[in-house]
Protein backbone atom coordinates (compact mmCIF):
# COMPACT_ATOMS: atom_id res chain seq x y z
CA UNK A 1 0.00 0.00 0.00
CA UNK A 2 2.74 2.49 0.96
CA UNK A 3 5.11 1.51 -1.83
CA UNK A 4 2.61 1.34 -4.68
CA UNK A 5 -0.14 3.82 -3.78
CA UNK A 6 0.83 6.29 -1.04
CA UNK A 7 4.07 7.27 -2.75
CA UNK A 8 2.12 8.53 -5.76
CA UNK A 9 1.14 11.62 -3.74
CA UNK A 10 3.61 14.46 -3.38
CA UNK A 11 2.57 14.81 0.26
CA UNK A 12 3.51 11.21 1.22
CA UNK A 13 4.80 11.46 4.81
CA UNK A 14 6.75 8.18 4.96
CA UNK A 15 6.40 5.16 7.24
CA UNK A 16 7.33 7.16 10.38
CA UNK A 17 7.82 10.85 11.37
CA UNK A 18 11.63 10.52 11.54
CA UNK A 19 11.64 9.25 7.93
CA UNK A 20 9.37 11.94 6.56
CA UNK A 21 10.60 13.14 3.11
CA UNK A 22 11.63 16.76 2.65
CA UNK A 23 8.90 17.50 0.01
CA UNK A 24 6.26 16.44 2.53
CA UNK A 25 7.66 18.78 5.21
CA UNK A 26 7.59 21.69 2.75
CA UNK A 27 4.02 20.83 1.69
CA UNK A 28 2.86 20.74 5.33
CA UNK A 29 4.47 24.14 6.09
CA UNK A 30 2.83 25.66 3.00
CA UNK A 31 -0.49 24.09 4.01
CA UNK A 32 -0.38 25.75 7.44
CA UNK A 33 0.28 29.15 5.87
CA UNK A 34 -2.58 28.76 3.43
CA UNK A 35 -4.93 27.75 6.26
CA UNK A 36 -4.01 30.90 8.20
CA UNK A 37 -4.73 33.04 5.11
CA UNK A 38 -8.04 31.29 4.35
CA UNK A 39 -6.72 29.77 1.11
CA UNK A 40 -6.94 26.08 1.98
CA UNK A 41 -8.24 25.24 -1.53
CA UNK A 42 -4.74 26.05 -2.89
CA UNK A 43 -3.04 23.45 -0.70
CA UNK A 44 -1.21 20.45 -2.19
CA UNK A 45 -2.73 18.11 0.39
CA UNK A 46 -5.61 16.07 -1.08
CA UNK A 47 -9.00 16.03 0.59
CA UNK A 48 -9.78 12.94 2.65
CA UNK A 49 -12.71 12.17 0.33
CA UNK A 50 -10.43 12.38 -2.72
CA UNK A 51 -7.85 10.09 -1.10
CA UNK A 52 -10.53 7.53 -0.14
CA UNK A 53 -12.01 7.42 -3.65
CA UNK A 54 -8.56 7.03 -5.19
CA UNK A 55 -7.66 4.25 -2.73
CA UNK A 56 -10.87 2.32 -3.45
CA UNK A 57 -10.28 2.60 -7.18
CA UNK A 58 -6.65 1.48 -6.86
CA UNK A 59 -7.57 -1.52 -4.69
CA UNK A 60 -10.40 -2.71 -6.94
CA UNK A 61 -8.92 -1.97 -10.36
CA UNK A 62 -5.20 -2.55 -9.79
CA UNK A 63 -4.24 -4.35 -6.61
CA UNK A 64 -6.97 -7.04 -6.52
CA UNK A 65 -6.53 -8.14 -10.14
CA UNK A 66 -2.71 -8.35 -10.37
CA UNK A 67 -0.41 -11.17 -9.39
CA UNK A 68 1.85 -10.34 -6.42
CA UNK A 69 5.52 -11.12 -6.00
CA UNK A 70 4.87 -12.69 -2.61
CA UNK A 71 6.02 -16.17 -1.68
CA UNK A 72 3.10 -18.56 -1.96
CA UNK A 73 1.01 -16.10 -3.95
CA UNK A 74 2.91 -15.95 -7.23
CA UNK A 75 0.11 -17.28 -9.41
CA UNK A 76 -3.31 -16.19 -8.14
CA UNK A 77 -4.41 -12.60 -7.84
CA UNK A 78 -5.98 -11.44 -4.54
CA UNK A 79 -9.46 -11.87 -6.01
CA UNK A 80 -8.65 -15.39 -7.21
CA UNK A 81 -7.01 -16.36 -3.94
CA UNK A 82 -9.93 -15.02 -1.91
CA UNK A 83 -12.41 -17.11 -3.91
CA UNK A 84 -10.19 -20.20 -3.90
CA UNK A 85 -9.42 -20.22 -0.18
CA UNK A 86 -12.71 -18.87 1.07
CA UNK A 87 -13.76 -20.08 4.52
CA UNK A 88 -16.24 -22.88 3.92
CA UNK A 89 -18.57 -21.67 6.65
CA UNK A 90 -18.67 -18.13 5.30
CA UNK A 91 -21.55 -17.37 2.96
CA UNK A 92 -20.77 -15.24 -0.09
CA UNK A 93 -22.21 -11.72 -0.04
CA UNK A 94 -25.71 -11.52 -1.53
CA UNK A 95 -26.31 -9.93 -4.87
CA UNK A 96 -27.43 -6.28 -4.80
CA UNK A 97 -31.05 -7.09 -5.73
CA UNK A 98 -31.25 -9.71 -2.95
CA UNK A 99 -29.57 -7.43 -0.41
CA UNK A 100 -32.00 -4.60 -1.19
CA UNK A 101 -34.96 -6.93 -0.64
CA UNK A 102 -33.61 -7.74 2.84
CA UNK A 103 -33.26 -4.13 3.93
CA UNK A 104 -35.52 -3.22 6.83
CA UNK A 105 -36.55 0.32 5.86
CA UNK A 106 -39.27 0.60 3.22
CA UNK A 107 -41.45 3.53 2.21
CA UNK A 108 -43.99 4.28 -0.50
CA UNK A 109 -43.08 7.02 -2.96
CA UNK A 110 -44.33 8.32 -6.30
CA UNK A 111 -42.05 8.72 -9.30
CA UNK A 112 -42.08 12.16 -10.90
CA UNK A 113 -39.97 13.25 -13.86
CA UNK A 114 -37.84 10.13 -13.56
CA UNK A 115 -36.85 10.76 -9.95
CA UNK A 116 -37.89 9.97 -6.38
CA UNK A 117 -37.88 12.35 -3.43
CA UNK A 118 -37.08 10.69 -0.11
CA UNK A 119 -35.00 11.53 2.99
CA UNK A 120 -35.10 15.21 1.93
CA UNK A 121 -33.12 14.34 -1.20
CA UNK A 122 -33.86 13.74 -4.86
CA UNK A 123 -32.79 10.37 -6.26
CA UNK A 124 -32.20 9.45 -9.92
CA UNK A 125 -31.25 6.22 -11.71
CA UNK A 126 -27.71 4.92 -11.25
CA UNK A 127 -27.39 3.76 -14.87
CA UNK A 128 -29.16 3.98 -18.21
CA UNK A 129 -31.42 0.99 -17.50
CA UNK A 130 -32.54 2.43 -14.14
CA UNK A 131 -33.08 5.90 -15.58
CA UNK A 132 -35.22 4.43 -18.37
CA UNK A 133 -37.26 2.37 -15.88
CA UNK A 134 -37.92 5.40 -13.67
CA UNK A 135 -38.90 7.42 -16.74
CA UNK A 136 -41.34 4.73 -17.88
CA UNK A 137 -42.99 4.64 -14.43
CA UNK A 138 -43.31 8.44 -14.12
CA UNK A 139 -46.44 10.51 -14.53
CA UNK A 140 -48.86 8.38 -12.50
CA UNK A 141 -50.25 8.71 -8.99
CA UNK A 142 -49.24 5.15 -8.18
CA UNK A 143 -46.70 4.72 -5.38
CA UNK A 144 -43.83 2.25 -5.43
CA UNK A 145 -41.89 0.61 -2.63
CA UNK A 146 -38.47 2.10 -1.92
CA UNK A 147 -36.03 -0.05 0.08
CA UNK A 148 -33.02 1.60 1.70
CA UNK A 149 -30.69 1.56 4.70
CA UNK A 150 -30.40 4.73 6.78
CA UNK A 151 -26.65 4.37 7.50
CA UNK A 152 -26.01 3.85 3.77
CA UNK A 153 -28.61 5.90 1.90
CA UNK A 154 -26.39 6.56 -1.11
CA UNK A 155 -28.19 3.83 -3.04
CA UNK A 156 -31.78 2.64 -2.81
CA UNK A 157 -33.88 0.07 -4.64
CA UNK A 158 -37.29 0.69 -6.25
CA UNK A 159 -39.71 -2.25 -6.34
CA UNK A 160 -43.13 -2.92 -7.80
CA UNK A 161 -46.15 -4.49 -6.07
CA UNK A 162 -44.70 -7.99 -6.52
CA UNK A 163 -41.41 -7.07 -4.83
CA UNK A 164 -39.49 -7.07 -8.12
CA UNK A 165 -36.68 -4.49 -8.24
CA UNK A 166 -36.81 -2.58 -11.51
CA UNK A 167 -34.41 0.30 -10.71
CA UNK A 168 -31.60 1.42 -8.43
CA UNK A 169 -31.32 5.12 -7.56
CA UNK A 170 -28.65 7.41 -6.16
CA UNK A 171 -28.73 11.03 -4.89
CA UNK A 172 -28.86 13.59 -7.65
CA UNK A 173 -25.82 15.85 -7.92
CA UNK A 174 -26.77 19.37 -6.90
CA UNK A 175 -25.78 22.12 -9.32
CA UNK A 176 -24.48 25.55 -8.46
CA UNK A 177 -26.55 28.63 -9.17
CA UNK A 178 -23.95 30.00 -11.55
CA UNK A 179 -23.15 30.22 -15.22
CA UNK A 180 -19.81 28.45 -15.16
CA UNK A 181 -19.03 25.88 -17.85
CA UNK A 182 -19.40 22.83 -15.58
CA UNK A 183 -22.88 23.85 -14.42
CA UNK A 184 -24.07 24.68 -17.94
CA UNK A 185 -22.75 21.36 -19.25
CA UNK A 186 -24.55 19.47 -16.47
CA UNK A 187 -27.82 21.30 -17.23
CA UNK A 188 -27.42 20.59 -20.92
CA UNK A 189 -26.80 16.90 -20.25
CA UNK A 190 -29.94 16.73 -18.11
CA UNK A 191 -32.06 18.36 -20.83
CA UNK A 192 -30.62 16.03 -23.48
CA UNK A 193 -31.44 13.05 -21.27
CA UNK A 194 -35.09 14.15 -20.94
CA UNK A 195 -35.38 14.84 -24.66
CA UNK A 196 -33.89 11.45 -25.47
CA UNK A 197 -36.38 9.69 -23.17
CA UNK A 198 -39.28 11.60 -24.71
CA UNK A 199 -38.34 10.65 -28.28
CA UNK A 200 -37.63 7.08 -27.21
CA UNK A 201 -41.11 6.76 -25.69
CA UNK A 202 -42.71 8.35 -28.77
CA UNK A 203 -40.86 5.91 -31.05
CA UNK A 204 -42.04 2.96 -28.96
CA UNK A 205 -45.66 4.11 -29.18
CA UNK A 206 -45.42 4.59 -32.94
CA UNK A 207 -43.88 1.14 -33.36
CA UNK A 208 -46.64 -0.37 -31.24
CA UNK A 209 -49.30 1.30 -33.41
CA UNK A 210 -47.66 -0.04 -36.56
CA UNK A 211 -47.66 -3.56 -35.16
CA UNK A 212 -51.33 -3.31 -34.21
CA UNK A 213 -52.36 -2.15 -37.68
CA UNK A 214 -50.24 -4.85 -39.34
CA UNK A 215 -52.17 -7.55 -37.47
CA UNK A 216 -55.53 -6.16 -38.63
CA UNK A 217 -56.47 -4.68 -35.28
CA UNK A 218 -58.94 -1.79 -35.52
CA UNK A 219 -59.48 0.52 -32.59
CA UNK A 220 -63.00 1.17 -31.31
CA UNK A 221 -62.99 4.76 -32.51
CA UNK A 222 -62.00 3.65 -36.00
CA UNK A 223 -64.68 0.94 -35.93
CA UNK A 224 -67.34 3.55 -35.16
CA UNK A 225 -66.11 5.75 -37.98
CA UNK A 226 -66.25 2.84 -40.40
CA UNK A 227 -69.80 1.98 -39.33
CA UNK A 228 -70.82 5.61 -39.79
CA UNK A 229 -69.75 5.53 -43.42
CA UNK A 230 -71.94 2.49 -44.25
CA UNK A 231 -75.53 2.89 -45.65
CA UNK A 232 -77.96 2.33 -42.78
CA UNK A 233 -81.71 1.62 -42.99
CA UNK A 234 -83.29 4.27 -40.80
CA UNK A 235 -86.92 3.16 -41.28
CA UNK A 236 -86.87 1.35 -37.95
CA UNK A 237 -84.86 3.94 -36.09
CA UNK A 238 -86.70 5.24 -33.00
CA UNK A 239 -87.39 8.97 -32.94
CA UNK A 240 -88.74 11.24 -30.23
CA UNK A 241 -91.99 12.00 -32.12
CA UNK A 242 -94.30 8.97 -32.61
CA UNK A 243 -95.17 8.13 -36.16
CA UNK A 244 -98.87 8.30 -37.15
CA UNK A 245 -100.19 5.58 -39.35
CA UNK A 246 -101.73 6.85 -42.61
CA UNK A 247 -105.57 6.81 -42.67
CA UNK A 248 -107.04 3.68 -44.28
CA UNK A 249 -110.55 5.12 -44.97
CA UNK A 250 -111.67 8.41 -46.29
CA UNK A 251 -112.95 10.75 -43.51
CA UNK A 252 -116.74 11.26 -43.33
CA UNK A 253 -116.58 15.04 -43.16
CA UNK A 254 -114.55 15.39 -46.27
CA UNK A 255 -116.33 17.82 -48.64
CA UNK A 256 -115.82 18.57 -52.24
CA UNK A 257 -115.99 22.17 -53.42
CA UNK A 258 -119.60 23.48 -53.45
CA UNK A 259 -121.11 20.96 -50.99
CA UNK A 260 -120.73 22.99 -47.78
CA UNK A 261 -123.69 25.35 -48.46
CA UNK A 262 -126.07 22.56 -49.53
CA UNK A 263 -125.39 20.48 -46.40
CA UNK A 264 -125.88 23.51 -44.16
CA UNK A 265 -129.36 24.07 -45.68
CA UNK A 266 -130.27 20.40 -45.18
CA UNK A 267 -129.20 20.49 -41.52
CA UNK A 268 -131.29 23.63 -40.83
CA UNK A 269 -134.35 22.06 -42.38
CA UNK A 270 -133.86 18.87 -40.41
CA UNK A 271 -133.61 20.73 -37.13
CA UNK A 272 -136.95 22.39 -37.73
Order of alpha helices (4+ residues) and beta strands (2+ residues): alpha-alpha-alpha-alpha-beta-beta-beta-alpha-beta-beta-beta-alpha-alpha-alpha
